[in-house]
């Protein structure tokens, strides 16, 4: 078994979204691009909501407070999609329609 050991914790520097992608530029100049379908809350958010993000700590995670969405950079690098259950997502989506 091979174990990956990181030399340094990956840190986000900037975040951009399009209608279909989440783009994260890392402090070490790498760029991660993943489909928004991996994160349904971002996919269903308005462009304004997607643009309202902040980095946590030194950039170990990204938070969208208005959407109650948090994405860790290590998980993003590992290819982890949202772990939210369909039932939880549907409750969240319904609460948005009521607002």
Residue pairs with C-beta under 8 A, 6 or more apart in sequence:
6 74
8 28
9 58
9 60
9 73
9 74
10 26
10 27
10 28
10 30
10 60
10 73
10 74
10 77
11 26
11 27
11 28
11 58
11 59
11 60
11 73
12 24
12 25
12 26
12 27
12 55
12 59
12 60
12 61
12 62
12 73
13 25
13 26
13 27
13 59
14 24
14 25
15 22
15 23
15 24
15 25
15 53
15 55
15 62
16 23
16 24
16 25
17 23
17 36
17 42
17 47
17 50
17 51
18 36
19 36
19 47
20 35
20 36
20 37
21 33
21 34
21 35
21 36
22 32
22 33
22 34
22 35
22 36
22 38
22 39
22 42
22 71
23 31
23 32
23 33
24 31
24 32
24 33
24 62
24 73
24 76
25 31
26 32
26 59
26 73
27 59
32 76
32 77
34 76
36 42
36 43
37 43
38 81
38 82
39 69
39 71
39 81
39 82
40 82
40 84
40 89
41 64
41 67
41 68
41 69
41 82
41 84
41 89
41 92
42 50
42 64
42 67
42 69
44 93
44 96
45 64
45 66
45 67
49 64
49 66
49 67
50 64
52 64
52 65
52 66
53 62
53 63
53 64
54 62
54 63
54 65
55 61
55 62
55 63
56 62
56 63
56 70
59 73
60 72
60 73
60 74
61 70
61 71
61 72
61 73
62 70
62 71
62 73
63 69
63 70
64 70
68 92
84 92
